[in-house]
Amino acid sequence: MIQGRYVDLADADIVVLDLFTYAGTMSNLAPVAGSPRLRVERGDIRAAARASSDLLVRAYHRTHGLPVCVTRCSNNYGPHQFPEKVIPLFISHLLDGKKVPLYGDGLNVRDWLHVDDHCRGIQLVAEKGRPGEVYNIGGGAELTNKELTYRRLGAVGANESMIQPVTDRKGHDRRYSVNWSKIADELGYRPQVSFDEGLAATVKGKHSPAVVLLRSVTILWGGSGLLRHAGTSWVRA
């Protein structure tokens, strides 16, 4: 059994996940430490931090009625993205004649969302979203890392000799994706940029100077640092 403030969890399986920020220490679980029902998942620290920020924002809505909405996106990409991100980094390496790594078996899956579609999704939520709700914004372009690597090779005219197999990294999530049916059904969101079209524009952008400044009021972290609020619209920086 669980004593004190955790009594409401007495009849529930106890699971510590990235999506559940456990406010306390492992000593809080001491009374059930030997139970076969106890399972502790140690995941990505960044994911845990992001989950806690969602909880904090939504708490202000529940407690004080602050009209907030939360958006969650899949992997962003697009022109002028920060160069250490995987798509611009790999494109730069390939254009410079350097090999690119492929982790493990290359079957980890990611859903790719073009930054312009992400901006459109945020704009819809800002204008029409229901306060206190969470809206997922996806790109509808799920690819394994192996598929993504071959798409990038094709986009710059390179072949598979430029792939360098490497040992998979620790804690490498098998799949990142979101169910964006809610924002589609409620707000009419649909991604408009196909992955091949967006990738071609991204490669082209690597050959031109970075774009300049808009009047920026708020900077939003969208999983890629790409978004700025200029005037009344969310746009890519």
C-alpha positions in Angstrom: 0.0 0.0 0.0 1.0 3.6 -0.4 0.9 5.9 2.6 0.1 9.6 3.0 -0.5 11.8 0.0 -0.1 8.9 -2.4 -3.2 7.0 -1.2 -5.1 7.7 -4.4 -2.5 5.6 -6.3 -2.9 2.6 -3.9 -4.9 0.5 -6.4 -3.0 1.6 -9.5 0.1 0.3 -11.2 2.9 2.6 -10.4 4.8 3.7 -13.5 7.3 6.5 -13.8 7.5 7.7 -17.4 8.7 10.7 -19.3 5.0 11.7 -19.6 4.5 11.6 -15.9 6.8 13.9 -13.9 7.2 12.3 -10.5 7.5 15.1 -7.9 9.6 13.6 -5.3 12.4 11.1 -4.8 12.7 7.3 -5.1 12.3 7.1 -1.3 8.6 8.0 -1.8 8.3 4.6 -3.4 10.0 2.7 -0.6 6.7 1.1 0.8 6.2 -0.7 -2.5 9.8 -1.1 -3.6 9.5 -4.9 -3.7 6.2 -5.1 -5.6 6.2 -6.7 -9.0 3.7 -4.0 -10.0 6.5 -1.3 -9.7 8.2 -0.5 -12.9 10.5 2.5 -13.3 11.3 3.8 -16.8 14.4 6.0 -17.0 14.0 8.1 -20.2 15.3 11.2 -21.9 15.9 14.1 -19.5 14.8 16.6 -22.1 11.5 14.8 -22.6 10.9 14.9 -18.8 11.6 18.6 -18.7 9.2 19.3 -21.6 6.5 17.2 -20.0 6.9 19.2 -16.8 6.6 22.5 -18.6 3.2 21.3 -20.1 2.0 20.4 -16.7 3.0 23.8 -15.3 1.2 25.7 -18.1 -1.9 23.7 -17.8 -1.9 24.1 -14.0 -2.3 27.9 -14.6 -5.4 27.2 -16.7 -6.9 24.9 -14.1 -6.1 27.0 -11.1 -6.4 30.6 -12.4 -8.4 30.2 -15.6 -5.5 31.5 -17.8 -6.6 30.9 -21.4 -3.7 28.8 -22.6 -3.4 26.1 -25.2 -0.5 23.6 -25.6 0.9 22.5 -28.9 3.1 19.5 -29.4 4.8 18.9 -32.7 6.8 16.2 -34.4 10.3 16.7 -35.8 10.7 20.1 -37.5 12.8 20.8 -40.6 13.1 23.6 -43.2 15.3 26.3 -44.7 17.7 28.1 -42.4 17.3 25.6 -39.5 20.0 25.6 -36.8 23.0 23.8 -38.5 23.5 21.2 -35.8 20.0 19.7 -36.4 20.1 16.4 -38.3 18.7 17.4 -41.7 20.8 20.6 -42.2 23.9 18.9 -40.7 23.7 15.9 -43.0 23.1 18.1 -46.0 26.1 20.2 -45.2 28.3 17.2 -44.7 27.2 15.6 -48.0 27.7 18.9 -49.9 31.2 19.0 -48.3 32.0 15.4 -49.3 31.8 14.1 -45.8 30.2 10.8 -44.8 27.0 10.8 -42.7 26.3 8.4 -39.8 23.5 5.9 -39.7 22.7 4.7 -36.2 22.1 1.0 -35.4 19.8 -0.7 -37.9 18.4 2.6 -39.1 14.8 1.6 -38.4 14.0 4.3 -35.8 11.0 6.2 -37.1 10.4 9.9 -37.1 7.5 12.0 -38.4 8.8 15.1 -40.2 7.0 18.4 -40.1 7.9 21.4 -42.3 8.3 24.6 -40.3 5.8 26.4 -42.5 3.2 23.8 -41.7 4.1 24.1 -38.0 3.6 27.8 -38.2 0.2 27.3 -39.8 -0.8 24.9 -37.0 0.2 27.3 -34.2 -1.7 30.1 -35.9 -4.8 28.0 -36.0 -4.5 27.1 -32.3 -3.8 30.7 -31.4 -6.9 31.9 -33.2 -9.4 29.0 -32.7 -8.1 26.6 -30.1 -10.1 25.8 -26.9 -8.4 27.1 -23.7 -6.8 24.3 -21.7 -6.6 21.9 -24.6 -3.6 20.2 -26.1 -3.2 20.0 -29.9 -0.6 17.8 -31.7 0.8 19.2 -34.9 2.2 16.5 -37.3 3.7 16.5 -40.7 2.2 13.2 -42.0 5.7 12.1 -43.2 6.8 9.1 -41.2 10.2 7.8 -42.3 12.7 5.4 -40.8 16.2 7.0 -40.4 17.4 4.7 -43.2 14.7 6.0 -45.5 15.5 9.6 -44.5 19.2 9.0 -45.2 18.6 7.7 -48.7 16.2 10.7 -49.4 19.0 13.1 -48.4 21.6 11.3 -50.5 19.2 11.5 -53.5 18.6 15.2 -52.8 22.2 16.1 -53.2 23.2 13.5 -55.8 25.3 11.3 -53.5 25.3 7.5 -53.2 25.3 5.0 -50.3 29.1 5.0 -50.1 28.6 8.2 -48.2 26.9 6.3 -45.3 28.9 5.5 -42.2 27.2 2.8 -40.0 27.8 3.6 -36.3 26.7 2.0 -33.0 23.3 3.1 -31.9 23.2 5.8 -29.3 21.9 5.1 -25.8 18.2 5.8 -25.1 17.5 6.2 -28.9 13.7 6.2 -29.1 12.3 3.8 -31.6 9.6 6.1 -32.8 8.6 9.8 -32.6 5.2 10.6 -34.0 2.0 12.3 -33.0 -1.7 11.8 -33.6 -2.8 15.1 -35.1 -6.4 14.1 -35.8 -7.7 16.5 -33.1 -6.3 19.6 -34.7 -7.5 18.3 -38.1 -11.0 17.6 -37.0 -11.5 20.7 -34.8 -9.5 23.4 -36.6 -9.1 22.1 -40.1 -5.4 21.7 -40.0 -3.6 19.8 -42.9 0.1 19.8 -43.7 0.6 21.4 -47.0 4.4 20.8 -47.7 5.3 17.3 -48.9 8.5 16.0 -47.5 10.3 15.8 -50.8 9.2 19.3 -51.7 10.4 20.6 -48.3 13.7 18.7 -48.5 14.4 20.1 -51.9 13.8 23.7 -50.6 16.0 23.0 -47.6 18.9 21.8 -49.9 18.4 24.8 -52.1 18.5 27.0 -49.0 22.0 25.7 -48.1 23.3 27.4 -51.2 21.9 30.8 -50.3 22.6 33.2 -47.4 20.5 33.0 -44.3 17.4 35.1 -44.3 17.2 38.2 -42.2 15.2 39.8 -39.5 11.5 40.3 -38.9 10.1 42.4 -36.1 10.1 39.8 -33.4 7.8 40.0 -30.4 8.0 36.5 -29.0 10.3 33.6 -29.6 8.7 30.2 -29.4 10.7 27.0 -28.9 9.1 24.6 -31.4 11.5 21.6 -31.1 13.9 23.3 -33.5 14.1 27.0 -32.5 12.7 28.0 -35.9 9.6 30.0 -35.0 9.2 33.7 -34.3 6.1 35.8 -33.7 6.1 38.8 -36.0 3.1 41.1 -35.7 0.1 38.9 -35.6 1.4 35.7 -37.3 3.7 32.8 -36.5 6.4 32.6 -39.2 9.7 30.8 -39.7 12.8 32.8 -38.8 
